[in-house]
């Protein structure tokens, strides 16, 4: 019995390119709206995928799951606000997309290893937490500042 030839490399590359192209639009949407409620099912529908397929493709292309990606965005912004503002921690939780301040505090501690209060106390104002955080801030400073100004 003869085996079917494998899919030519050019077709595989095209499929990979399509995944990246579709997800690049999703990533831009998340980067601009991570402080809002983001529904994975809705994004999957926009991409023409089932939620299960979307989840698999997202993790395959991005390297982490959808919810972890959104959570990382929110935590990076929360760290930025803790470092560079005097906003109350509860307000920061709401500002970065959490509806429950207690959940924000628990998620922050799990993600960052300290509570938001402890994080703020141990940080010097204006100093990014890590070089990676400084890079993340630089990449998203425009989005963050426009987000803050549009909410006031």
N, C-alpha and C positions, 0 to 999 in steps of 0.2 A: 504494500500500500504506500503510495507516494504522499509525502507530507506537503501541506500548503506552504509555499514560500512565505518567509516572514515579510512583514510590512516594510516597504522600502523606507530607508532613512529619511528621504525628503518628505514623505507623508507624516512620519512620526514627528519630524521637526515642525511641520505645519500644525499638527495637533497641539504640540507643546506651545507653539507661538500663539495659537488661539486661546489656550488656557491663560497664558500670561496677559494677553490683550484684554480678555474679559475681566480678569482679576485686577488689572491695573485701573480700570474704571471703578471697580468696587473699592479698591484701596484708596483712591482719590476721594470717593464719597465718604468712606470711614474717616479719613484724615480731616475732612471738612466738617463732619457731623458727629464725631465720637462723643461729644458732650450731650447729645440728644439720645433718645431711645432708638436703637438700631436693631431691626428685626432680621435675623438671619434668613428666615423663611421668605420674607419679602425680597431680600437681595438675591436669593436663589432663584426666585421666580423671574426677576429682572434679567438674570443671566440665562434663563431658559433651562434651569437645572432643578432637579429635586433637591430638597434640603440635605439629604444624605450625600448625594453626588457633590453638591456645592461644598459641603464640609470636607469631603475627601480631597477635592481639587484644591481648595483653599490651603489645607495643611500641606499638601504635596508641593504647591508652588511657594507658599510663604514660609513654611517650616514650622509654624505653630498654628494651633487651632484658632478659629474665628473669635471665640469669646476671649481667649488669652490675648489675641492681638488688640481687641478693643480695650480690654482691661489694662494692657501695657500702655496704650495711648493715654487713657485716663490717669493712670498713676504717674506717667511722665509729666502731664500737665499739672496734676496735684502737687508734685514735687516742685515744679516751677513756681506755682502760686505760694507754696509754703516758704520757698526761698526768697521770693521777690515781692511779697505783699504782706500786709497785716490783716488780711481777710480772716474772719473767724473760721475755724476748722469746719464747722457745720456748713457754712456758706461755700467753702471750697468743695466739700462733698457734693453739694447740689450743683455747683458750677461745672464740675467735671462729669456730671451725668448720673450720679447716684440719687435715688429717691429716698433712701434711708440713711441717716447719718451714722447709725450704729453699724450698718453693713459696710459703709465706706471705711470706717475705722478698722473693722475686722479685715476687710480686703486689703487695706493699706498695710496693716501689720503683717499679713501673710505674704504680701508681695515684697515689702521693703525691709521686713525684719524689725520694725519699730512702729509705734503708734504715730499718727500725724503729729501729735504734741511733742513726743520724744524726738522725732525727726527734726522738727522746727527748732527745738531747744539746742540740738547738737550741731546745727548748721549755722554757718556764718551767712548773713544776708548777702545775696548777690553772687555767691559762689556755687556753681553747679555741683551736684552731688558727685559726679564722676565725669571723666572726659566724654563718655558716651552720652551722658545727660546734657552736657554742654553742646555736643553735636546735635542731639535731638532738639534742643531748644532752638539752636540756630536754624535748623531746617523748618521748624514750625512756628517761629516767632511771629511771622506775619499772620498766619491763620489764627494763632492765639490772641494776638492783639486785636484783630478784627472781630473775633468772637466776643472778647470782653467788651469792646466798645459798642457792639451791636446789642448787647444785653443790658446796657445802661440807659 
